[in-house]
């Protein structure tokens, strides 16, 4: 569980960035988003262990419909 907490603490939420606030409000244009991605670059891939914990969390937070 410590690894999961560390992974979430190390991630920067998009909404904490200026571009994230604009995207969330629907005020960001596609060109603005493209410029941001070109400037910042692609996100670094996470490990499969991180993906496993993320999937486990999502399973319990958003359980599948029966």
C-alpha positions as CSV (number, residue, x, y, z in Angstrom):
1,X,0.0,0.0,0.0
2,X,3.0,2.3,0.6
3,X,4.0,2.0,-3.1
4,X,0.5,3.0,-4.2
5,X,0.6,6.1,-2.0
6,X,4.1,7.0,-3.2
7,X,2.9,6.7,-6.8
8,X,-0.1,8.9,-6.3
9,X,2.0,11.5,-4.4
10,X,4.6,11.6,-7.2
11,X,2.0,12.3,-9.9
12,X,1.1,15.9,-10.7
13,X,-2.6,16.3,-11.3
14,X,-3.4,18.0,-14.5
15,X,-5.7,20.4,-12.8
16,X,-2.9,21.8,-10.7
17,X,-1.3,23.1,-14.0
18,X,-2.6,26.2,-15.7
19,X,-3.4,24.2,-18.9
20,X,-5.3,21.7,-16.9
21,X,-7.6,24.4,-15.5
22,X,-8.3,25.7,-19.0
23,X,-9.0,22.2,-20.3
24,X,-11.4,21.4,-17.4
25,X,-13.3,24.7,-18.0
26,X,-13.4,24.0,-21.8
27,X,-11.5,27.1,-22.6
28,X,-8.4,25.5,-24.1
29,X,-8.2,25.2,-27.8
30,X,-6.8,22.2,-29.6
31,X,-3.9,24.3,-30.8
32,X,-3.1,25.4,-27.3
33,X,-3.1,21.7,-26.1
34,X,-0.9,20.7,-29.0
35,X,1.6,23.5,-28.2
36,X,1.6,22.3,-24.5
37,X,2.3,18.7,-25.5
38,X,5.1,19.8,-27.9
39,X,6.7,21.9,-25.2
40,X,6.4,19.4,-22.3
41,X,6.7,16.2,-24.3
42,X,5.1,12.8,-23.9
43,X,4.5,11.5,-20.4
44,X,6.9,8.9,-19.2
45,X,5.5,5.3,-19.2
46,X,4.7,4.0,-15.8
47,X,5.7,0.5,-14.7
48,X,3.3,-2.4,-15.0
49,X,3.3,-2.6,-11.2
50,X,1.9,0.9,-11.0
51,X,-0.7,0.1,-13.7
52,X,-1.7,-3.0,-11.6
53,X,-2.2,-0.9,-8.5
54,X,-4.1,1.8,-10.5
55,X,-6.4,-0.9,-11.9
56,X,-7.0,-2.4,-8.5
57,X,-7.9,1.1,-7.1
58,X,-10.3,1.8,-10.0
59,X,-12.0,-1.6,-9.6
60,X,-12.9,-0.7,-6.0
61,X,-13.7,3.0,-6.6
62,X,-15.7,2.4,-9.8
63,X,-16.9,-1.2,-9.4
64,X,-18.0,-3.0,-12.6
65,X,-21.8,-3.1,-13.2
66,X,-23.4,-6.5,-12.7
